[in-house]
Amino acid sequence: MSAESPSDDSPHFGRGVPPVGASGRWRWVRVQAGGEVECVSLTSLPWWFDTHHIDGHTLGCLGPECPRWLHKTGVRQRIFLAVAMLPPRPVWLLEVGAPAQPILERALAALGTLHGRKLLVRKEGERAKSPVILTVLGPHPQAASWGAEPDVGAYLRRLWAETIAARERAQPPADAERD
């Protein structure tokens, strides 16, 4: 059920959707403990990636290009969606875990697409690490006029490769492979 993505250097990278801010990066949806956020999906399908969690950050597993030191953290599957708070832009990234999978599967089976659907993202509990609960709501009335979907897969692979490279330049891991 994961969407396919062209290579990172493809002319479809980002599909013409401009990044937000001077950093050239999309924003991340953050939900406070006990809070909720409503957003609208800009993508038809969720993107599933095997990821590593290190120093409080999620980094995607880059397969053969993934550094050996990163694999010491283990791998977990995460789900990503491109969303907007005020459609159709700017683009924000929503990361959710395994509890969202059956919710998304049911929504896709019933609706065929997530594009243009309102999403309610809630963080139950009062802890920062409380579970995130996702609810798929009705359609946004202007979704059909938004144009091409952001290429979440290509964007995340490029972001993670840049982040890993920057981390290695700043502080090479002690067990990094040496030539």
Backbone torsions as a table, in degrees:
resi	resn	phi	psi	omega
1	MET	NA	-0.6	178.7
2	SER	-76.4	142.6	178.2
3	ALA	-76.2	147.6	177.2
4	GLU	-86.4	154.8	-177.8
5	SER	-134.2	141.5	172.8
6	PRO	-70.3	170.5	179.9
7	SER	-62.2	161.1	-177.1
8	ASP	-58.5	-29.9	-177.3
9	ASP	-95.7	9.8	-180.0
10	SER	-65.1	150.6	175.5
11	PRO	-65.7	-11.4	179.2
12	HIS	-92.2	2.7	179.9
13	PHE	-56.3	121.2	-179.9
14	GLY	75.2	-10.6	178.8
15	ARG	43.7	43.4	174.9
16	GLY	77.8	4.6	179.8
17	VAL	-85.2	118.7	-176.0
18	PRO	-71.1	142.9	174.1
19	PRO	-70.2	169.0	-178.2
20	VAL	-108.1	135.6	172.8
21	GLY	84.2	166.5	-177.7
22	ALA	-65.2	-24.3	-178.7
23	SER	-72.2	-15.5	-176.3
24	GLY	75.8	17.9	-178.0
25	ARG	-116.4	150.4	174.8
26	TRP	-76.3	158.4	178.6
27	ARG	-84.4	159.7	177.1
28	TRP	-106.8	137.3	175.1
29	VAL	-73.0	125.8	177.2
30	ARG	-120.6	131.0	178.7
31	VAL	-118.0	125.8	178.0
32	GLN	-71.1	153.1	176.9
33	ALA	-54.9	129.3	-179.3
34	GLY	78.2	2.3	-176.7
35	GLY	-103.9	180.0	177.6
36	GLU	-148.7	156.6	179.3
37	VAL	-138.4	136.6	172.8
38	GLU	-105.6	134.2	178.9
39	CYS	-143.3	178.6	-179.4
40	VAL	-127.9	133.1	-179.5
41	SER	-70.6	130.6	175.3
42	LEU	-98.6	-2.5	-178.9
43	THR	-119.1	151.2	179.9
44	SER	-76.3	-37.6	-175.7
45	LEU	-126.1	151.2	172.3
46	PRO	-74.1	156.0	177.0
47	TRP	-109.2	123.7	178.3
48	TRP	-105.5	132.9	178.1
49	PHE	-136.3	144.4	166.5
50	ASP	-76.6	132.7	-175.8
51	THR	-132.8	163.6	171.6
52	HIS	-113.0	150.4	176.9
53	HIS	-118.4	116.5	-177.3
54	ILE	-140.4	132.3	179.3
55	ASP	51.2	39.6	177.2
56	GLY	79.5	8.3	-178.2
57	HIS	-124.2	147.0	174.7
58	THR	-92.8	126.9	175.0
59	LEU	-124.9	130.6	-179.1
60	GLY	-69.8	146.7	175.2
61	CYS	-75.4	122.1	-177.4
62	LEU	-95.7	17.8	177.4
63	GLY	62.7	-126.9	-177.4
64	PRO	-61.8	-26.1	179.7
65	GLU	-87.3	-0.6	-178.0
66	CYS	-77.8	126.7	-179.1
67	PRO	-64.7	146.9	-177.3
68	ARG	-58.5	-38.4	-177.8
69	TRP	-62.7	-28.7	-178.5
70	LEU	-71.9	-29.2	-178.8
71	HIS	-71.8	-9.8	176.6
72	LYS	-69.0	-15.1	-179.0
73	THR	-87.8	-7.8	-176.4
74	GLY	81.9	174.2	-176.1
75	VAL	-125.1	139.7	174.2
76	ARG	-137.4	153.1	-179.6
77	GLN	-92.9	134.2	178.2
78	ARG	-128.0	154.5	-178.2
79	ILE	-115.5	135.7	-177.9
80	PHE	-126.8	142.4	175.1
81	LEU	-134.8	143.1	168.9
82	ALA	-87.2	128.6	-177.8
83	VAL	-134.2	168.2	174.4
84	ALA	-132.5	144.6	174.7
85	MET	-83.5	-41.6	176.4
86	LEU	-123.2	91.3	-173.2
87	PRO	-58.3	152.3	2.4
88	PRO	-92.4	-5.7	-178.2
89	ARG	-142.3	166.5	-0.5
90	PRO	-77.1	169.1	-177.8
91	VAL	-86.1	134.0	173.1
92	TRP	-121.5	154.1	176.4
93	LEU	-107.4	132.5	177.3
94	LEU	-112.0	123.1	177.4
95	GLU	-112.0	126.7	177.5
96	VAL	-133.3	162.0	-177.9
97	GLY	-101.9	-164.5	-174.9
98	ALA	-55.1	-35.6	-179.7
99	PRO	-60.5	-21.7	179.8
100	ALA	-80.6	-17.5	-175.4
101	GLN	-57.7	-51.9	-179.0
102	PRO	-65.0	-31.8	178.1
103	ILE	-64.4	-46.1	179.6
104	LEU	-67.6	-39.0	178.5
105	GLU	-62.6	-43.4	178.5
106	ARG	-64.7	-42.2	179.8
107	ALA	-63.3	-43.1	179.8
108	LEU	-67.1	-38.2	178.3
109	ALA	-63.6	-39.6	-177.6
110	ALA	-81.2	-37.2	-171.4
111	LEU	-106.5	-25.5	-178.6
112	GLY	84.8	-19.3	-179.0
113	THR	-156.9	155.3	173.2
114	LEU	-102.9	-11.8	-176.1
115	HIS	-57.3	125.6	177.7
116	GLY	82.1	1.2	179.3
117	ARG	-86.0	138.5	174.0
118	LYS	-74.3	141.1	179.5
119	LEU	-124.9	135.0	173.6
120	LEU	-106.0	119.8	-178.3
121	VAL	-111.0	115.3	-178.3
122	ARG	-119.4	144.8	173.5
123	LYS	-111.3	106.1	-179.5
124	GLU	-76.4	149.3	179.3
125	GLY	88.5	174.7	-175.7
126	GLU	-111.0	7.3	179.7
127	ARG	-98.1	152.5	178.1
128	ALA	-60.6	-32.8	-178.6
129	LYS	-93.5	18.2	178.4
130	SER	-62.2	152.5	-179.4
131	PRO	-62.9	146.1	175.6
132	VAL	-97.0	126.9	-179.7
133	ILE	-108.6	131.5	-177.0
134	LEU	-113.1	133.1	175.6
135	THR	-125.4	128.8	178.2
136	VAL	-91.7	122.2	-176.7
137	LEU	-107.0	-162.0	-177.8
138	GLY	-70.7	173.6	-178.5
139	PRO	-78.1	151.7	171.4
140	HIS	-80.2	134.7	-172.8
141	PRO	-64.7	-19.1	-176.6
142	GLN	-108.2	12.1	-173.7
143	ALA	-57.5	-35.2	-176.6
144	ALA	-65.1	-19.7	-175.8
145	SER	-98.0	10.3	-172.3
146	TRP	-83.9	-14.1	179.3
147	GLY	83.9	-156.3	-174.2
148	ALA	-65.3	148.7	178.2
149	GLU	-80.2	147.0	173.1
150	PRO	-64.9	144.6	179.3
151	ASP	-90.0	87.1	-175.9
152	VAL	-61.5	-42.8	-177.8
153	GLY	-59.9	-50.7	-179.9
154	ALA	-64.8	-41.1	-179.6
155	TYR	-61.8	-48.7	-178.0
156	LEU	-65.2	-41.4	178.8
157	ARG	-61.0	-42.5	178.7
158	ARG	-66.7	-44.4	179.1
159	LEU	-58.7	-47.7	-178.1
160	TRP	-66.0	-40.5	177.9
161	ALA	-61.9	-42.9	178.5
162	GLU	-65.5	-41.7	-179.3
163	THR	-64.8	-44.1	179.1
164	ILE	-64.8	-43.8	179.0
165	ALA	-62.1	-43.0	179.3
166	ALA	-64.3	-40.3	179.4
167	ARG	-64.4	-41.6	179.6
168	GLU	-67.4	-36.2	177.2
169	ARG	-66.8	-41.1	-176.2
170	ALA	-73.7	-38.3	-173.9
171	GLN	-153.9	83.1	-178.8
172	PRO	-59.1	131.7	178.3
173	PRO	-61.1	145.6	-177.6
174	ALA	-60.7	-30.6	-177.2
175	ASP	-99.8	17.7	-179.9
176	ALA	-62.2	147.4	178.5
177	GLU	-66.8	137.8	178.6
178	ARG	-118.0	146.4	178.7
179	ASP	-80.8	NA	NA
